[in-house]
């Protein structure tokens, strides 16, 4: 756009709308938790499993496997734990 004031105002409105529509992380986690509990009480097991998976991913307790492909050399250091008195 050729009017920077208008572009800035549009961006301000967009970011304000996005911030209010998404909610905080705590609110989202609370919604996931409540939905999962409701599914556990009333829903089919599949919904409970999907809710539990979503909860675990959202809280960082479950990481989806990802394949990493590289053509770079990776150096790995191996160390042995030090037993008491072997320092």
N, C-alpha and C positions, 0 to 999 in steps of 0.2 A: 504494500500500500504506500501511497505517496504522502500520507499524513501520519507522522510518527506519534502524535498525541492520540489519534484514533486507534492505531495499532497497540499502543501501550494500554489504553483503556480496555480494549477487547481482551488482551492477555490478562489483565487484572481481573476482569469478570470471569474469564474461563478458569483461572486458578482458584478463585474464591468458590465457584460452583463445584469444582473438583474436590476441594478440601472439605466442603460440607456434605457432599454426596457420598464420599468414600467412608468417612468416619475414622476414628483413631484405630490404631492397631489393637488396643485393648477392647474396643467395642466389637471389632471384627472377630477377635478370638472368643469373646463372650458369646457372640451369636453362633459361632461354630460349636462351642461347648454345649449351649442350650439345645441346639438342633440335634446334636448327637445324643444327648440325654433323652430327648423326646422320641427319637428314633429307637433307642434302646428299649423304651417303655412300650411303644405302640407300633413300631414299624417292622418291616421284614429284616432279617439278618443282613442282607446285602446292603441296606441303607446304613445299618450300624457300622459295618466294616468300612464303608466308604467315608462315613463321618469320622471314624477313628483315624483312618489314613490321612484325611485332610487335616485333622487336629495335629497329628504327629508331624506332618510336613510343615504346617504353619508355625509350630513351636521349635522347629529345627531338630527334632528327635528322629526323623526319618528322612534319609537322603536318597533320592532316586539314583540308581546306577547310571553313570555316564561313561561312554567310551572315549578315551583320549588317544588321539593318533598324532604322532609327531615323528619327524625325521631327525630330531636333535638328540645328541648324546646326553644321557641323564646320569650324573654321578650320585651314587648312593653310599653313604657312610654306615658301616656296621659297627656296633659297639656292644660289648658285653657288660651286663650289670656288675657293679663292684660289690663283692660279698663283704660282710662285716670283717674287719681286720686285714683285708687284702689291699689296702691303699698304698 
